[in-house]
Amino acid sequence: MRTKGWLIYEAEHAKKNQAFIQWFLDEAKELEMELDFILQSRISFGVQLNELVIMLDEETIAPPDFVIMRNIDPLFNEQLERMNIPCFNSHHVSVICNDKAKTHQYLAGKGIPMLDTYFTSAEELLTGNLPLPFPFIVKARTGRGGGDVFMVEGLEQLEAVHTQLSARSIILQPLAGSPGKDLRVYVLGRNIVGAVLRSNSKSFKANFTLGGQAEAYTLNEAERTVVNKIIHQFDFGLVGIDFLFDENGRLLFNEIEDVVGCRTLCLTSDINIVRMYLEFILQKLGYGGEPT
């Protein structure tokens, strides 16, 4: 039986990811999957005649068998799941992992090392009610790609950061032991697919898109144990779990990327992550062996 799926992006990110989108479409064709690329702006959803509905180009259509959600819209994820349409990643992953405060709150107390993290608002920054000393890091709870992340070394800089923040809900953290270096671990289902060490000698942010360098990284047994503790708290599709390093080189959990970019994985390995993802989805839908 031929499966029909949607690959959903919003317009701005679709323009930046045309090659990745085409990769999905090509691999789906090889696997005899019908996969349509859909801009989210074409979709309407809600309740019509007392029933949940999804419309495409203002027309009610037959729902797909699955959705690969490459946009952040937890409400739409939930709509899909309430209509029994599997969504990758799930509503639960989208709600938790796209909010840095919720992610740390959810994983706290589960034996996962992480930085002290304080949940606050931009308005609180200037009240003097600071739960940690300078210097510290300010992050927007919903920021991505290193955006809305600032290092604050004193009161004057704090005022400047306050004006630059585009988000009002933020977290505060101390500096990690190795600023400018982090690790992204790619996870598919319950399997570790690969890891990439990212570094930037000119900034405390290691993001590749902000000028950082990337190289393949082999996890040791202790590091794999930490990653697996996180994996077992979720039902992932494809995500990236990001870690910082403490002063002794041990992993500190940082965040989880729901709509994870795969550029650095492709540059540092020959892993066909798209093929693996589509095969994983087929297994989840009941075509093939047991999903891992």
DRENKOLRO-633950 format. One line per 10 residues: for each residue x negated, y, z negated of N, C-alpha, C, O. Coordinates in steps of 0.05 Angstrom, whole numbers, plus 5000, padded with zeros to 4 digits. Example, Ala and Ser with C-alpha at 12.3 -4.5 7.8 and 13.67 -1.06 7.14 Angstrom:
BEGIN
4736 4886 4844 4754 4910 4844 4736 4934 4844 4715 4934 4831  4743 4955 4858 4727 4979 4857 4742 5001 4843 4732 5023 4839
! end
This chain:
BEGIN
4983 4976 5000 5000 5000 5000 4982 5025 5000 4964 5027 4984  4988 5043 5018 4972 5068 5021 4980 5088 4999 5004 5093 4996  4961 5098 4984 4967 5117 4963 4965 5146 4974 4948 5152 4991  4982 5163 4963 4983 5191 4972 4976 5209 4948 4989 5207 4927  4956 5225 4951 4948 5243 4929 4944 5272 4938 4942 5278 4962  4944 5289 4919 4938 5317 4924 4911 5325 4910 4905 5316 4888  4895 5340 4924 4871 5352 4913 4877 5382 4911 4879 5396 4931  4879 5392 4886 4889 5419 4882 4866 5438 4873 4852 5432 4854  4864 5460 4887 4846 5482 4879 4862 5508 4880 4883 5510 4893  4851 5528 4866 4861 5556 4871 4843 5568 4892 4820 5558 4897
4852 5589 4905 4840 5599 4930 4810 5607 4927 4794 5599 4943  4804 5622 4906 4776 5632 4903 4756 5609 4900 4735 5609 4913  4763 5589 4884 4744 5567 4880 4744 5548 4905 4724 5535 4910  4766 5548 4919 4766 5532 4944 4746 5542 4964 4732 5527 4978  4744 5569 4966 4725 5581 4985 4697 5573 4978 4680 5569 4996  4691 5572 4952 4663 5566 4943 4657 5536 4945 4634 5528 4943  4678 5519 4948 4674 5490 4946 4684 5475 4971 4693 5453 4969  4681 5488 4994 4692 5476 5019 4678 5449 5025 4691 5430 5034  4652 5448 5021 4637 5423 5027 4646 5401 5008 4648 5378 5016  4650 5408 4982 4658 5388 4963 4686 5378 4969 4692 5354 4967
4704 5396 4977 4731 5389 4985 4731 5369 5009 4744 5349 5009  4714 5376 5029 4712 5359 5053 4701 5332 5045 4709 5312 5057  4683 5331 5026 4671 5306 5017 4693 5288 5005 4694 5264 5011  4711 5300 4989 4734 5285 4979 4751 5274 5001 4759 5251 5001  4758 5291 5021 4775 5283 5043 4762 5260 5059 4776 5242 5068  4736 5263 5064 4722 5242 5080 4721 5215 5065 4726 5194 5077  4715 5216 5040 4713 5191 5024 4741 5179 5021 4743 5154 5022  4761 5195 5018 4789 5184 5016 4797 5169 5041 4809 5148 5040  4789 5181 5064 4795 5168 5090 4782 5141 5092 4793 5122 5101  4757 5140 5083 4742 5114 5083 4755 5093 5066 4755 5069 5072
4768 5102 5044 4781 5084 5026 4811 5079 5033 4825 5066 5018  4819 5091 5056 4847 5088 5065 4866 5100 5045 4888 5090 5041  4858 5122 5033 4876 5138 5015 4885 5162 5031 4869 5175 5045  4910 5170 5027 4920 5194 5039 4917 5217 5018 4931 5217 4999  4898 5234 5023 4892 5256 5004 4895 5283 5018 4882 5288 5038  4913 5299 5008 4918 5326 5020 4906 5347 5002 4909 5347 4978  4891 5366 5014 4881 5389 5000 4903 5410 4998 4915 5418 5019  4909 5418 4974 4932 5437 4969 4922 5460 4952 4910 5457 4931  4927 5485 4962 4923 5508 4945 4945 5511 4925 4969 5507 4931  4938 5517 4900 4958 5518 4879 4979 5540 4884 5001 5538 4875
4971 5560 4899 4990 5582 4905 5013 5573 4922 5033 5587 4924  5011 5550 4935 5033 5539 4951 5053 5524 4934 5074 5516 4944  5046 5519 4909 5063 5502 4891 5080 5519 4873 5070 5539 4861  5105 5512 4870 5123 5523 4849 5132 5499 4833 5136 5477 4843  5136 5504 4807 5146 5482 4790 5162 5493 4767 5159 5516 4759  5179 5476 4756 5196 5485 4734 5219 5465 4730 5216 5441 4732  5243 5476 4725 5267 5460 4720 5288 5469 4740 5294 5493 4741  5300 5451 4754 5321 5457 4774 5344 5437 4770 5339 5413 4771  5368 5447 4766 5391 5430 4762 5386 5410 4739 5393 5387 4741  5375 5421 4718 5370 5406 4693 5347 5385 4695 5343 5369 4677
5333 5384 4718 5312 5365 4721 5285 5379 4728 5285 5401 4740  5263 5366 4720 5237 5377 4728 5234 5375 4758 5242 5356 4771  5221 5396 4769 5218 5397 4798 5191 5408 4805 5180 5426 4791  5179 5399 4827 5156 5410 4839 5162 5416 4868 5173 5399 4883  5156 5441 4877 5162 5449 4904 5136 5457 4918 5118 5468 4906  5134 5450 4944 5111 5458 4960 5121 5475 4983 5139 5467 4998  5110 5499 4985 5119 5519 5005 5149 5523 5004 5163 5525 5024  5159 5525 4979 5187 5531 4973 5206 5508 4980 5230 5512 4981  5195 5485 4986 5212 5462 4993 5208 5440 4973 5185 5434 4965  5230 5427 4964 5227 5404 4947 5218 5380 4964 5229 5374 4985
5197 5367 4954 5185 5345 4970 5182 5320 4952 5184 5322 4927  5176 5298 4965 5170 5274 4950 5144 5277 4935 5125 5287 4947  5143 5271 4909 5118 5275 4894 5096 5257 4903 5101 5235 4914  5071 5265 4899 5048 5247 4906 5046 5225 4886 5059 5225 4865  5029 5205 4892 5024 5183 4874 5005 5192 4852 5005 5180 4830  4988 5212 4857 4969 5222 4837 4960 5249 4846 4964 5258 4869  4948 5263 4827 4937 5290 4832 4909 5292 4820 4904 5284 4797  4890 5302 4837 4864 5309 4827 4864 5339 4822 4865 5355 4842  4864 5347 4797 4869 5376 4790 4842 5389 4787 4827 5385 4768  4835 5406 4807 4810 5421 4806 4815 5451 4800 4800 5469 4809
4836 5455 4785 4843 5482 4775 4851 5479 4746 4860 5457 4738  4849 5500 4731 4856 5499 4703 4885 5509 4699 4890 5533 4701  4903 5491 4694 4931 5498 4690 4944 5476 4674 4958 5459 4685  4940 5476 4648 4950 5454 4631 4981 5450 4633 4991 5428 4631  4996 5472 4637 5025 5470 4639 5032 5453 4664 5051 5437 4662  5018 5458 4686 5024 5442 4710 5016 5413 4706 5030 5395 4714  4993 5409 4693 4985 5381 4686 5007 5367 4671 5013 5344 4676  5018 5381 4651 5039 5369 4635 5064 5363 4651 5077 5343 4648  5071 5382 4669 5094 5377 4687 5090 5352 4703 5109 5335 4705  5067 5349 4714 5061 5324 4730 5065 5299 4713 5078 5280 4722
5053 5299 4690 5054 5275 4673 5083 5270 4663 5090 5246 4661  5098 5290 4658 5126 5286 4650 5143 5275 4673 5164 5263 4669  5133 5279 4698 5146 5268 4722 5133 5241 4730 5137 5231 4752  5116 5230 4711 5103 5205 4715 5084 5205 4739 5081 5184 4753  5071 5228 4744 5051 5230 4764 5024 5231 4751 5018 5251 4737  5006 5211 4753 4980 5212 4740 4964 5236 4750 4963 5242 4773  4951 5249 4731 4936 5273 4736 4907 5269 4726 4903 5260 4704  4888 5276 4743 4860 5273 4736 4846 5300 4738 4842 5310 4761  4839 5313 4715 4841 5302 4689 4869 5306 4677 4885 5320 4688  4873 5293 4654 4899 5293 4641 4906 5320 4628 4888 5337 4625
4931 5323 4621 4940 5347 4607 4924 5350 4580 4916 5372 4573  4921 5328 4566 4907 5329 4540 4878 5339 4544 4869 5356 4529  4864 5328 4564 4837 5337 4569 4837 5367 4576 4819 5382 4567  4855 5375 4593 4857 5403 4602 4862 5422 4578 4848 5443 4576  4880 5415 4561 4887 5432 4538 4863 5435 4519 4857 5457 4510  4850 5413 4512 4829 5414 4493 4803 5425 4505 4790 5442 4493  4795 5414 4528 4768 5419 4538 4764 5447 4551 4742 5455 4554  4786 5460 4558 4783 5487 4570 4785 5509 4549 4788 5532 4555  4783 5501 4523 4783 5520 4501 4761 5511 4482 4763 5491 4469  4740 5527 4480 4717 5520 4464 4724 5517 4435 4713 5499 4421
4742 5533 4425 4750 5531 4397 4765 5505 4392 4759 5490 4373  4784 5499 4409 4799 5474 4406 4781 5449 4409 4785 5429 4395  4761 5451 4427 4744 5428 4431 4727 5422 4405 4726 5399 4396  4716 5443 4394 4700 5440 4369 4718 5431 4346 4710 5414 4330  4742 5442 4344 4760 5435 4323 4768 5405 4326 4770 5391 4306  4773 5396 4350 4781 5369 4356 4759 5348 4349 4765 5327 4340  4734 5356 4355 4712 5337 4352 4699 5338 4325 4682 5321 4318  4706 5359 4309 4693 5361 4282 4701 5337 4265 4723 5326 4267  4682 5329 4248 4687 5308 4229 4685 5280 4241 4693 5260 4228  4675 5278 4266 4674 5252 4279 4645 5243 4284 4639 5226 4301
4626 5254 4268 4598 5245 4270 4584 5255 4294 4564 5243 4303  4593 5278 4306 4581 5289 4330 4566 5315 4322 4579 5334 4314  4540 5316 4324 4525 5340 4316 4532 5364 4334 4533 5361 4358  4537 5386 4321 4544 5411 4336 4535 5435 4320 4531 5433 4296  4533 5458 4333 4527 5483 4320 4550 5491 4302 4573 5485 4308  4544 5505 4280 4565 5519 4265 4580 5537 4285 4568 5552 4300  4607 5536 4284 4623 5550 4304 4646 5564 4290 4661 5551 4275  4649 5590 4294 4670 5605 4280 4689 5616 4301 4682 5626 4322  4715 5613 4295 4737 5621 4313 4747 5649 4304 4755 5652 4281  4746 5668 4323 4754 5695 4315 4764 5710 4340 4770 5697 4361
4766 5736 4338 4775 5752 4360 4756 5775 4365 4740 5782 4348  4757 5787 4389 4739 5809 4395 4744 5832 4376 4725 5846 4369  4768 5836 4367 4774 5858 4349 4760 5855 4322 4752 5875 4310  4757 5830 4314 4744 5825 4288 4714 5831 4288 4702 5835 4267  4702 5832 4312 4673 5837 4314 4664 5863 4301 4643 5864 4289  4681 5883 4302 4673 5910 4293 4683 5915 4264 4680 5938 4255  4695 5896 4251 4705 5900 4224 4683 5896 4203 4687 5902 4179  4661 5884 4211 4640 5877 4191 4645 5849 4179 4628 5840 4163  4666 5836 4186 4672 5810 4176 4659 5789 4194 4672 5775 4209  4632 5787 4191 4617 5768 4208 4608 5745 4191 4595 5748 4171
4615 5720 4199 4609 5697 4182 4581 5686 4186 4574 5665 4174  4564 5699 4202 4537 5690 4206 4519 5713 4211 4528 5734 4220  4493 5711 4206 4474 5733 4209 4466 5737 4239 4469 5719 4255  4455 5761 4245 4443 5765 4271 4417 5749 4272 4404 5745 4251  4408 5741 4296 4423 5742 4322 4442 5719 4324 4439 5698 4311  4463 5723 4339 4482 5701 4344 4494 5703 4372 4489 5723 4386  4508 5683 4380 4520 5682 4407 4550 5686 4405 4564 5675 4388  4560 5703 4424 4589 5707 4427 4598 5694 4453 4586 5698 4474  4619 5678 4451 4629 5664 4475 4660 5668 4476 4673 5665 4456  4670 5674 4500 4699 5672 4504 4708 5643 4502 4694 5625 4512
4730 5639 4488 4740 5611 4484 4745 5597 4511 4741 5573 4513  4753 5612 4531 4761 5599 4557 4741 5606 4579 4747 5601 4602  4717 5616 4573 4698 5623 4593 4686 5598 4607 4686 5576 4596  4678 5602 4632 4665 5581 4647 4641 5591 4662 4639 5615 4668  4622 5573 4667 4599 5580 4683 4580 5601 4671 4566 5615 4686  4580 5603 4645 4563 5623 4632 4575 5651 4631 4562 5669 4621  4599 5654 4641 4612 5680 4639 4622 5686 4611 4630 5668 4597  4622 5711 4604 4631 5720 4577 4616 5705 4555 4627 5697 4535  4589 5703 4558 4571 5692 4538 4549 5713 4533 4536 5721 4551  4547 5722 4508 4528 5743 4501 4512 5736 4476 4522 5724 4457
4487 5745 4476 4470 5743 4452 4471 5770 4438 4466 5791 4451  4477 5771 4413 4479 5796 4397 4457 5796 4376 4456 5779 4359  4440 5817 4377 4417 5818 4359 4420 5840 4338 4404 5841 4319  4441 5857 4340 4445 5878 4320 4471 5892 4324 4486 5886 4344  4478 5911 4306 4504 5925 4307 4508 5940 4333 4530 5940 4344  4488 5954 4342 4491 5970 4366 4498 5953 4390 4515 5959 4406  4484 5930 4392 4490 5911 4414 4517 5899 4411 4531 5892 4430  4526 5895 4386 4552 5884 4381 4574 5902 4393 4593 5892 4404  4571 5928 4390 4591 5946 4401 4591 5945 4431 4612 5946 4444  4567 5942 4443 4566 5940 4472 4579 5914 4482 4594 5915 4502
4574 5892 4468 4587 5867 4476 4617 5869 4473 4631 5858 4490  4626 5882 4453 4655 5885 4448 4668 5897 4473 4690 5889 4480  4655 5917 4485 4667 5931 4508 4665 5914 4533 4681 5917 4552  4645 5896 4534 4641 5879 4558 4659 5854 4559 4664 5844 4580  4668 5845 4536 4684 5821 4535 4710 5824 4550 4725 5843 4546  4715 5806 4569 4741 5806 4583 4762 5790 4569 4786 5793 4575  4754 5774 4550 4772 5757 4534 4773 5767 4506 4753 5777 4496  4795 5764 4492 4797 5773 4464 4793 5750 4444 4784 5755 4422  4799 5726 4452 4795 5703 4434 4767 5692 4439 4760 5684 4462  4751 5690 4418 4723 5684 4421 4713 5664 4399 4728 5659 4380
4690 5653 4404 4676 5638 4383 4649 5651 4378 4637 5664 4396  4638 5647 4354 4612 5656 4346 4595 5632 4338 4605 5614 4324  4570 5632 4347 4551 5610 4341 4523 5621 4336 4516 5641 4348  4508 5608 4319 4479 5615 4317 4465 5606 4342 4475 5590 4358  4440 5616 4346 4424 5607 4369 4416 5578 4364 4410 5570 4342  4415 5562 4386 4405 5535 4384 4375 5536 4382 4362 5556 4386  4363 5513 4376 4334 5511 4372 4318 5515 4398 4294 5522 4396  4330 5511 4421 4316 5513 4447 4333 5530 4466 4345 5519 4485  4334 5557 4462 4350 5574 4480 4340 5571 4509 4316 5568 4514  4358 5573 4528 4351 5571 4556 4348 5543 4566 4337 5538 4588
4356 5523 4550 4355 5495 4559 4379 5480 4550 4388 5483 4526  4392 5465 4568 4414 5448 4560 4416 5424 4577 4401 5421 4596  4434 5406 4570 4436 5380 4583 4465 5376 4591 4483 5378 4574  4470 5369 4616 4497 5362 4624 4498 5332 4630 4482 5321 4645  4517 5318 4617 4521 5290 4620 4547 5286 4636 4568 5294 4627  4545 5273 4659 4569 5268 4675 4581 5241 4666 4568 5221 4664  4607 5243 4661 4622 5220 4651 4646 5214 4669 4661 5232 4676  4649 5189 4677 4672 5180 4692 4686 5158 4676 4675 5136 4672  4711 5164 4668 4725 5145 4650 4710 5142 4624 4706 5162 4609  4701 5118 4618 4685 5113 4594 4655 5108 4601 4640 5098 4584
4647 5114 4625 4620 5108 4634 4603 5134 4637 4613 5154 4648  4579 5133 4628 4560 5154 4633 4548 5150 4661 4537 5129 4667  4552 5169 4679 4544 5167 4707 4516 5177 4711 4500 5164 4726  4509 5199 4698 4482 5211 4702 4479 5235 4683 4499 5243 4671  4455 5245 4682 4450 5268 4665 4430 5287 4679 4412 5278 4693  4434 5313 4675 4417 5333 4687 4408 5353 4666 4424 5364 4651  4382 5356 4664 4370 5376 4646 4369 5403 4661 4357 5404 4683  4380 5424 4649 4380 5450 4661 4363 5469 4643 4365 5468 4619  4347 5486 4656 4330 5504 4641 4328 5531 4655 4330 5532 4680  4323 5552 4639 4320 5579 4650 4300 5594 4633 4307 5600 4610
4277 5600 4643 4256 5613 4627 4262 5643 4623 4249 5656 4607  4282 5654 4638 4287 5682 4637 4312 5689 4622 4319 5713 4620  4327 5670 4612 4352 5675 4599 4358 5653 4578 4348 5631 4581  4374 5660 4558 4383 5639 4539 4404 5622 4551 4412 5602 4539  4415 5629 4575 4434 5613 4589 4420 5596 4609 4403 5606 4625  4426 5570 4609 4412 5551 4627 4427 5545 4653 4418 5529 4669  4451 5557 4657 4468 5550 4679 4453 5552 4706 4439 5571 4711  4456 5531 4722 4443 5530 4748 4452 5553 4766 4436 5565 4781  4478 5560 4765 4489 5581 4781 4479 5609 4773 4482 5628 4787  4466 5611 4749 4455 5636 4740 4425 5636 4742 4411 5652 4729
4414 5619 4760 4385 5619 4765 4369 5598 4751 4345 5599 4752  4382 5580 4737 4368 5559 4722 4357 5537 4741 4364 5536 4764  4339 5521 4730 4328 5498 4745 4342 5473 4735 4353 5472 4713  4341 5452 4752 4355 5427 4745 4337 5403 4752 4323 5403 4772  4337 5383 4734 4322 5358 4739 4337 5335 4727 4351 5338 4707  4334 5312 4739 4347 5288 4728 4336 5282 4700 4312 5287 4694  4353 5270 4683 4345 5265 4655 4355 5237 4648 4378 5230 4654  4338 5223 4634 4345 5196 4624 4351 5197 4594 4334 5205 4578  4376 5190 4587 4384 5191 4559 4370 5168 4544 4368 5146 4554  4361 5174 4519 4352 5153 4502 4376 5141 4487 4398 5150 4490
4370 5120 4472 4392 5106 4459 4408 5123 4439 4432 5121 4437  4393 5139 4424 4407 5157 4404 4424 5177 4418 4446 5183 4409  4415 5188 4441 4431 5207 4457 4456 5194 4469 4477 5205 4469  4453 5169 4479 4476 5155 4490 4497 5150 4468 4521 5150 4473  4488 5145 4444 4506 5141 4421 4523 5165 4416 4547 5164 4412  4510 5189 4417 4525 5214 4413 4545 5218 4435 4568 5225 4430  4537 5214 4460 4555 5218 4482 4579 5199 4480 4602 5207 4485  4574 5174 4473 4595 5154 4471 4615 5161 4449 4639 5154 4451  4606 5173 4428 4624 5182 4407 4645 5202 4418 4668 5201 4410  4636 5219 4436 4654 5239 4448 4672 5224 4468 4697 5229 4468
4661 5207 4484 4677 5193 4504 4700 5178 4492 4722 5178 4503  4696 5167 4468 4717 5151 4456 4739 5167 4443 4758 5156 4431  4736 5194 4444 4757 5211 4433 4777 5220 4455 4797 5233 4449  4771 5213 4480 4788 5222 4502 4793 5200 4522 4780 5178 4521  4812 5204 4540 4816 5188 4563 4808 5204 4588 4825 5216 4601  4782 5205 4594 4772 5222 4615 4777 5211 4642 4780 5187 4646  4779 5229 4662 4774 5222 4690 4745 5228 4695 4727 5212 4688  4739 5251 4707 4712 5260 4711 4707 5286 4696 4722 5305 4700  4687 5287 4679 4680 5311 4664 4650 5313 4662 4635 5295 4668  4641 5337 4653 4613 5341 4646 4613 5349 4616 4627 5367 4608
4597 5335 4600 4594 5341 4572 4567 5355 4569 4546 5344 4576  4568 5380 4559 4544 5396 4557 4533 5396 4528 4548 5398 4509  4507 5394 4526 4493 5394 4500 4471 5415 4500 4458 5421 4520  4466 5426 4476 4442 5441 4471 4423 5423 4456 4429 5400 4450  4399 5434 4449 4379 5419 4434 4372 5434 4408 4370 5458 4408  4370 5419 4386 4361 5432 4361 4330 5435 4362 4317 5428 4381  4319 5446 4340 4290 5451 4339 4273 5425 4340 4249 5427 4345  4286 5402 4336 4272 5377 4337 4278 5361 4363 4270 5338 4366  4292 5375 4382 4298 5363 4407 4321 5344 4408 4325 5330 4427  4337 5344 4386 4361 5327 4385 4385 5341 4396 4387 5366 4396
4404 5326 4407 4427 5337 4420 4446 5351 4400 4450 5341 4378  4457 5374 4409 4478 5388 4395 4501 5392 4415 4497 5404 4436  4524 5381 4409 4547 5385 4427 4552 5414 4432 4551 5431 4414  4558 5421 4458 4564 5448 4465 4592 5452 4476 4608 5467 4464  4599 5438 4497 4626 5440 4509 4630 5418 4529 4612 5403 4536  4655 5416 4538 4663 5396 4558 4675 5411 4582 4693 5427 4578  4664 5406 4606 4675 5418 4630 4696 5399 4642 4689 5377 4651  4720 5408 4642 4742 5393 4654 4740 5393 4684 4738 5372 4697  4740 5416 4696 4736 5419 4725 4706 5422 4730 4696 5443 4737  4692 5399 4728 4663 5400 4728 4652 5403 4756 4661 5389 4774
4632 5420 4759 4617 5422 4784 4596 5400 4786 4586 5392 4765  4591 5390 4810 4573 5367 4813 4548 5374 4829 4533 5356 4838  4543 5400 4833 4520 5408 4850 4494 5397 4840 4478 5386 4855  4489 5401 4814 4463 5392 4803 4460 5362 4803 4438 5352 4807  4482 5347 4799 4480 5318 4801 4473 5309 4829 4457 5291 4833  4484 5323 4849 4478 5316 4877 4449 5323 4884 4437 5309 4899  4439 5345 4873 4412 5354 4879 4391 5336 4866 4368 5335 4875  4398 5323 4844 4378 5308 4828 4382 5278 4830 4367 5263 4817  4401 5269 4846 4405 5240 4848 4419 5234 4874 4427 5252 4889  4421 5208 4881 4436 5199 4904 4462 5187 4897 4474 5171 4912
4473 5195 4874 4498 5184 4864 4521 5196 4881 4523 5220 4884  4538 5178 4892 4562 5187 4907 4585 5190 4887 4602 5172 4884  4585 5212 4873 4604 5216 4851 4633 5217 4861 4651 5209 4847  4637 5228 4885 4664 5230 4896 4675 5202 4902 4698 5196 4895  4659 5186 4915 4667 5158 4921 4674 5143 4895 4695 5130 4893  4657 5146 4875 4661 5133 4849 4687 5143 4836 4702 5127 4825  4692 5169 4838 4716 5180 4826 4742 5169 4839 4761 5162 4826  4742 5169 4866 4765 5159 4880 4770 5129 4875 4792 5121 4872  4748 5114 4873 4751 5085 4867 4762 5082 4838 4778 5064 4833  4753 5099 4820 4763 5098 4793 4793 5104 4792 4808 5091 4778
4802 5124 4808 4830 5131 4809 4846 5108 4820 4868 5101 4810  4836 5095 4841 4850 5072 4852 4854 5050 4831 4875 5037 4829  4833 5045 4816 4835 5025 4794 4855 5033 4773 4870 5017 4764  4855 5059 4766 4875 5069 4747 4904 5065 4757 4922 5060 4742  4907 5068 4783 4934 5064 4795 4941 5035 4800 4964 5029 4808  4922 5017 4794 4928 4989 4796 4919 4975 4821 4927 4953 4827  4902 4990 4837 4891 4978 4862 4862 4971 4857 4845 4988 4855  4856 4945 4854 4829 4937 4848 4826 4927 4819 4846 4920 4807  4802 4927 4810 4796 4917 4783 4804 4936 4761 4816 4956 4766  4797 4928 4737 4804 4945 4714 4787 4970 4714 4763 4968 4718
4799 4994 4709 4783 5018 4707 4765 5018 4683 4771 5006 4662  4742 5030 4687 4722 5031 4665 4722 5058 4651 4707 5062 4632
! end
